[in-house]
Amino acid sequence: MPYKERKVEKLYYSIGEVSEMLEVPVSTVRYWENEFDILKPMKNKKGNRMFTASDIKNLKMIHHLLKVEGMTLQGVKRKLGGKREETESSYEITESLMRIRDLLTELKNNM
């Protein structure tokens, strides 16, 4: 079996990197941090936010609920406050299906 290089994941991401991942302005990420209790990025000595993989997962879930599903801030807060495990599971399934769709589209285009 050939050697396969693993993708290296960083431990911490800057707010700029996170805003690029989500394709939203930095100010939006800051706003969501203030609005949602599940977001608690670490801050270094300079006060720069350092987001972990867990923070990014939560941000992606918030982004999906707000931008894709069209929920309001209050609706997202209620959804994450109540049945969080169910919401996470639903989001992970959606993400998995989107990756599969992208892969199939890529395969179709390469044929």
C-alpha positions as CSV (number, residue, x, y, z in Angstrom):
1,M,0.0,0.0,0.0
2,P,1.5,3.3,-1.0
3,Y,2.5,5.9,1.6
4,K,-0.1,8.6,1.9
5,E,0.8,12.0,3.3
6,R,-1.6,13.1,6.1
7,K,-2.9,16.6,6.1
8,V,-1.3,18.6,8.9
9,E,-3.8,20.4,11.0
10,K,-2.8,23.4,13.1
11,L,-3.6,23.6,16.8
12,Y,-4.7,27.3,16.6
13,Y,-6.0,29.5,13.8
14,S,-6.1,33.3,13.7
15,I,-9.3,35.2,13.3
16,G,-8.2,36.1,9.7
17,E,-7.7,32.5,8.8
18,V,-11.1,31.6,10.3
19,S,-12.8,34.5,8.4
20,E,-11.3,33.2,5.1
21,M,-12.5,29.7,5.8
22,L,-16.0,30.9,6.4
23,E,-15.9,33.6,3.8
24,V,-17.2,36.2,6.2
25,P,-15.6,39.4,7.4
26,V,-13.5,39.4,10.6
27,S,-16.1,41.6,12.3
28,T,-18.7,38.9,11.8
29,V,-16.6,36.3,13.6
30,R,-16.0,38.8,16.5
31,Y,-19.8,39.5,16.6
32,W,-20.6,35.7,16.7
33,E,-18.1,35.3,19.5
34,N,-20.0,37.8,21.6
35,E,-23.4,36.4,20.7
36,F,-22.8,32.7,21.2
37,D,-21.6,31.2,24.5
38,I,-20.2,28.1,22.8
39,L,-17.4,30.2,21.2
40,K,-14.5,30.7,23.6
41,P,-11.3,31.3,21.6
42,M,-8.1,31.5,23.6
43,K,-6.3,34.9,23.5
44,N,-2.5,35.2,23.4
45,K,-0.5,37.8,25.3
46,K,-1.3,40.5,22.7
47,G,-5.0,39.7,22.9
48,N,-5.2,38.0,19.5
49,R,-7.9,35.4,19.3
50,M,-6.6,31.9,18.7
51,F,-9.4,29.5,17.5
52,T,-9.1,25.7,18.0
53,A,-10.5,23.0,15.7
54,S,-13.5,22.7,18.1
55,D,-14.1,26.5,17.9
56,I,-14.0,26.3,14.1
57,K,-16.5,23.4,14.1
58,N,-18.9,25.5,16.2
59,L,-18.4,28.5,13.9
60,K,-19.1,26.4,10.8
61,M,-22.2,25.1,12.4
62,I,-23.4,28.6,13.3
63,H,-22.5,29.8,9.8
64,H,-24.5,27.0,8.2
65,L,-27.5,27.6,10.4
66,L,-27.5,31.4,9.8
67,K,-26.4,31.6,6.1
68,V,-27.6,28.3,4.5
69,E,-30.7,27.5,6.5
70,G,-31.6,31.1,7.0
71,M,-32.2,31.0,10.7
72,T,-32.2,34.1,12.9
73,L,-29.6,34.7,15.7
74,Q,-32.3,33.9,18.3
75,G,-33.3,30.7,16.4
76,V,-29.7,29.5,16.3
77,K,-29.2,30.3,20.0
78,R,-32.3,28.2,20.9
79,K,-31.3,25.4,18.6
80,L,-27.8,25.2,20.0
81,G,-29.0,25.6,23.6
82,G,-31.6,22.9,23.5
83,K,-30.7,19.8,21.5
84,R,-27.1,20.5,20.7
85,E,-26.1,16.8,20.0
86,E,-28.9,16.5,17.5
87,T,-27.9,19.8,15.8
88,E,-24.2,18.7,15.6
89,S,-25.2,15.3,14.2
90,S,-27.4,16.9,11.5
91,Y,-24.7,19.4,10.6
92,E,-22.1,16.6,10.3
93,I,-24.4,14.6,8.0
94,T,-25.0,17.6,5.8
95,E,-21.3,18.4,5.6
96,S,-20.5,14.8,4.7
97,L,-23.1,14.8,2.0
98,M,-21.8,18.0,0.6
99,R,-18.2,16.6,0.4
100,I,-19.6,13.5,-1.4
101,R,-21.5,15.7,-3.9
102,D,-18.3,17.7,-4.5
103,L,-16.3,14.6,-5.0
104,L,-18.8,13.1,-7.4
105,T,-19.0,16.4,-9.4
106,E,-15.2,16.4,-9.7
107,L,-15.2,12.8,-10.9
108,K,-17.9,13.6,-13.4
109,N,-16.0,16.6,-14.7
110,N,-12.7,14.6,-15.1
111,M,-14.3,11.9,-17.2
